[in-house]
């Protein structure tokens, strides 16, 4: 096929959808991400398949839900080997077999396999400052075939070290701190206050305030507490951090995001400087978000919007209608990425994938039909997201069934399961959930 575009996939780690200045966040500046959005389409309602690294990245590279291989968290000790049928349909092999030069730089964090196992040349394992330079060299090379390049950055994931360092007591937490020299140094840089600014002025004029949904949800699911003992620091932070410490977390999260934006800019500059801008489709996303102090939580794993909703931008200057914000279509970055990229490359998407190509939407076309929901999983439950609601059923514990009205309660402060105004919505979402996940995951809803 002639004139197939180059494809550049840029991934960050642990970046919520709201962590871009183009998304209306006034507490950080992300000119590189904003530039992609200004030349492309930003999908406002994009979600990951599972709000933790390994399962989400598995979906991004295979187009499958993590549960397809019984994967629900970062622990893969129960998985002896990824089936060959899954590995050979990895996104790298799809593009390599179709005549693309394929390369992967940065963080992999895939279950029992590396980028090479799914068809990529792994051009660098660096996830930080060297990654943009290696990727830039790759982009500038003369070649006879189009390229598919993944640039996978570690940040703003270094924010994880803040709570772990403050409360490290278990062996796992202490090892995390001992082995995190580079990440901790980066975090300390992000925590640095502006020069010549007093602490009082910093908190008064610079540091983000607490979010409106800072307090825990009313009758939050007990399952949330069953996850916390795995990292006791998370419960300690929830109980012991002062308001200033929570706000410093938010400040550092912004600064780490700005750092990775600067690294992304170097790669985008290489595309532009090599004259390949109009011949390159750029997709930007993240594996999951971060709670960023909402509900007195940090990190990920839970079903709240801050952890599950992610950036998703598709950009091809001269083709995508620049500056468009799609607020109405539900997107699953893990399910929709492969069908979308295959569509751009003229490659037949693997049979059996449930995702959809976003190319028509990215190019400003109208779709006659749209999906009614997207699925999300985590280690202790499952969720469906529809245009207005989120319905969750956790595996066990009190308040295991949750219905959130995002229109009336965007901060997710109230469980509407027992609200008489939402009886029909509850019935419909139970039906959708049962039809998708099966009745074995929906025993005695509400118990």
N, C-alpha and C positions, 0 to 999 in steps of 0.2 A: 504494500500500500504506500502511495506517495504522500509526501508532506505530512507525515505523522508528527505530532508535536513532541518536543522534549517534555518530560514530566518531572517536576521537583516537588517532593513531599517534605514539608518541614514540620517536625514534631517537637513540642516542648513536653515537660513532665510536671504534672500537678498544677496546671494553670486553669483556673475557673474561667467561664465564659465572660465574666464581667471584668476580667483583669486586662483590659485594653482601654486606652483613652478613647478609641473610636466607639467603644461600647458605652461611653458616658461616664467612665470612671475618672473623676477629677483629681485623684490622689497619685496618679502616675502618668508618665508620658511614654508612649510606645510608637514612635514615628514609623518604624519599619512595618509593624503589623497594621498600622493605620494606612500606610501606603498601599499595602496589598488590598485592604478593604476598599480604598478609594478607587482602585483599578478593577475591582471584582465584586463578588457578591458575598456578603456575610450572612450566614444562616444563624439566626438568633436562637432557634430552638433545637440545637444539636446536643445529643447526649452520648455518653459512652455506654458500652454494653455491661461494664462492671467497674465500679469506682476504685479500682486498685490496679497497680502497674501490669503484672503478668497477664491476668485474664484479659484486660483491655487491649494490650499489645498483641496478644494472640488473635483477637478478633480483627484488629487492623491489618494483620499480615495474612489472614486466611479467609476473612469474610464470614466466619462462623461464630455462633454464640459460644462463650467459654464452656458452658455445660455440655457441649458436644464431646468434650474429652474429660468430663467430670471435674472441671477446673472452676473453683469458686473463690480462691484467694491466692496469695503469692506462694504459698506452700505447695510445692509440686512433688513432694516425696512419695506420694501415692501413685504417681504416674511413672511407670517404668520406661515407656517409650511412646513418642508421638507416632500414630499410625502413618505408614508410608502414603496412604491415600490422602492424608491431610498435608503432609510435608510437600508432596509433589504438586499440590495445587496452591502452594504458597505464592504470594504475589510476585516474588522475584523470578520464579520459574515461568510464570505466565508471560512476563515481559521478555525474559531471555529467549524463550522459545518462539516468541513473535518477532525476534530480530532486534530487540533493544539492547544497548549497553546498559547493564544494571549494576548499581553500586549502592552501598549502605555505609553511612558514617555515623558513629556515635553509639548511644545507648541501645542495646538490644532488649535484654531482660525478657526473653521469651521462654516458654516452658520446655525444658529438656532439649533445646536446640538453639542454634545461633543463626545470624543472618545468612551464613553460607548454606545452612541446611534448607533454606527456602529460596535458594537460587541467586543470592547476591554475592558480589565481590565485596568483602568487608574492608573498605579502604582505610579506615581508622577506627580505633576503639575509643579515641578521645571524645569526651562529651562536653568539652568546655572551650577554651580559647583556641586550641589547634583545629578543632572541627571546622569552623568556617573557612580557614585557609586551605585545608585539604579539599574541601568541597569546592571552593572557588577555583582551585587549579583544575579540578576535574571538569568543571563547567566550561572553562576556557579552552580546553583541549580541542584540537581539530579532530573530527571523526566523520566516518561515512554513514553512521547509523544514529538514530535519535537515542537520547539517554533517558533513563529513569533513575533518579537519584533520591535517596532518603537521607535527610540530615536530621538526626535525632539528638536533641539537646537534653541535658540533665536538669536544667533549672526551669522554673523556680523551686525545684524539689528540695534544695538545700534548706528550705524553711523547716523541714522535718527535724533538723538538729536542735532547734531552739528548745522545744519542750523536752526532748530526750536528754539534752545536756543539763537542763535545770533539775531534772528529777531522776537521773539514771541510778537505779538500784539493782535491778536484775542483771544477771550475767549477759543476757542478750543486749540490754540497753547499754551496759558498760562497754561491750565489744563494739557496738555501733559508734560510740563516741571515740574509742581508741583508734578505730580504723577510718575515722572521718576527718582526718587532718585538713584535707583540701576543702571539703564541704564546710567545715567549721570556720576556716579562714574566710571563705566566701561569705558565709553568714555574718561574721563579725564585720566585714566590709559593708554589708547591707544594713547592719544595725547602727553604723556610724551616723551621728547627728550632723546636720549641716554646719559648716564652719561658722565660727563667731556667733553661734546661736545658743542662748541659755536654755537650760532644760525646761524652764517655765514657758519660754517663748516657743520652744519646739512643740510642746504639747498643746499650746494655745493656737499656733498658726500653721504647723506643718503636719503633725501626726494625724492619721485618719482617726475619726471618732469610732466608738463602738457601733456596730450595726444595729438597726432597729429590731432585729430578731436575735439579740444577744442572749436572752434568757432561754432556758430549755423549753421545748414544746410541752404543752399541757398533755399529761398522760402519754409521754413518749414511750415507744416500744421497749419492753424489757430486754429484747434481743440486743439492743444497742449496748447495754451494760455487759452482756455476755462476751462482746468483742473486746471490751476495754482491758480485761485482765491480761490479754496477750501482750499489751504494752501498758503496764501500770502507770507510766508517766502521763498518759492521756487523762486518766482519772485524777491524778494528783494536780495536773495543771488546771483541770476544771474546778477543782475545789480550792486551790491555793493561790493561783495567779491573781495579782492585783489588777485593777483596771488599767494602770499604766503598762503592765506587762502584756496584757492582751492587745493594747494599742500598739506597743512596740512590735509585736508579732505582725500586725497588719502593715506597719511601716516597712519592715524587712521584706515581707512578701511582695510589696510593691517594688522595692529596690531590686530584688532578685529578678523580677519580671522585666524591669528596665534593663538589667544586665544582659539577659538573654535576647532582648529585642535588639540591642547593639550588635550582638553576634549574628543574629538573623540578617541585619542590615548588610553585613559584609557579603553574605551569600547573594542577597538580592542585587547588590551592587555589581557582583560578578556577572550575573545574568544580563543586567543592563549594559555593562561595559563591554561584554563580548558580542553585543548586537543580537542576542538570542531572545530578547524579551518577548517579541510578538510570536515567537515560535515555541514558547515554553508555557505550559500550564503549571501554575503554582497552587498547591493545596496546603493550607496551614491548619493544624489542629493540635490537640493535646490528648494524652491518654486518659486523664481524669482531672478533677478539680481539687480544691482544698476548702475546708470549712471556714477558714479565715476568721475564726472567733464566733461565727453564728452558732447559736444554741450552746455557747460555751464549749465549742469543740474546735479542734484543729485536725489537720490531716484529711484522710479520705475514708473509704470503706462503707459509709452510710449512704442512704438514699436521698438525702436533702439536695436541693438544687445546686448548692455551692460545690458539692462533691461530684455530682453526676453531669452537670451541664458544662459543655466545653466549647472553646472557640472552633469555628469551622468556616474557612474562607476559601473560595475558589476564584482564581484570578488568571486571566489571559488578556492582556491589554489589546484593545481593538476588537475583542470578541465578547468578553463579559461586560455587561452594562455597569460601569464603574459606580461605586458608591451606593449600590443597592443593598438594602437590608431586608432579608426575607424573614418575616415574623410569623408566618402562618403555617409553614410546612415543617413537620416533625422530621428530624434527621437522626440517624444512628451512625456515628462516625465509623464504628467497627463493622457494621453491616453494609453501609453504603459506599465506603471508600473504594473497594475493588470494582464493583459494577460501574462506578463513576469513571475511574481511571481507565478501565477496559473500554468504555464507550469512547473516550477521547482518543485512545490508541487504535481503535478499530479491531479490538480483540474480543473474541467471544467470551463472555463471562462464564465461569464454571457452572455447570448444572447444579441445581439444588441450593444455591445461595438465595437467601430471602431478602437481601438488600435490594435497593433500587438505584439506578443511575440518577445523579443530580445534575448531569450536564444540561438537560433541557431547562431546568430552573436557573442554573448558573448562566445560561445564555439568554435569559429573559423570556423564555417560552412558557405558555400556559399548559398545565397538565389537566387533562380531562378528569382524572381521578387522583385521589391522594390517599395515603395510608391513614388509618384511623387511630393507630397506636404504635408505640415502639416498646420493646421489652428491655428491661435492665435487671441484672442479677447481682447479688453479693454473697458473702459467705454464710449468711443466715436468713436469706429470704429472696423474694422476687418481686418485681414491680412492672406495671404497665403505665405508660404516660400517654395521655390523650390530649386533645386540644385544650381542655380546661382542667382536667383532673390528673392526679396521680393516685394509683391504687396499689397498695403494698400488702403482701402477706408474708410475715416472717415465719420461720420454721417452728418456733415455740415461744412461750412466755406470754405475759399479760400484754394487752394492747397490740397483739401480733397483727391484727388487721387494721389498716390505715387507709383513709380516704382524705385527700387534701384537695381543696378547691383553690387552685392557683389564681383564679380570677379575683376571688374575694379575700384570699389569705396567701398572698405571694411569699410571705415570710415563713410559711408552714408552721404556724404556732398552734393550730387547732386541728384535732382529728375529727372529721365530720362523719365518721361511721354511724354514730348514734343520733345524728341530726335529722330531724323529720323533714327538713327542706331538701335533703339529698337522698331520699329513699330510692327514687328511680335511678339516679346516677350510680348509687351503690349497687343496685341490682344489675345494671348494664355492665358495670366494670367487673363485677364478679363473673359475669358470663364471658366477657372477653378474656379475662385472666384464665378461667377454666378451659376455654377452647384452645388457648395457646399453650399454656404450661401443663395442662392435664389435671384431672381431678386429684391425682395423688399428691399434688402440691397445694391442695385447697381443702384439706380436712377441716370440718367444723369452723368455718370462717367466723371470726369474731370471738373465738374462745381463747 
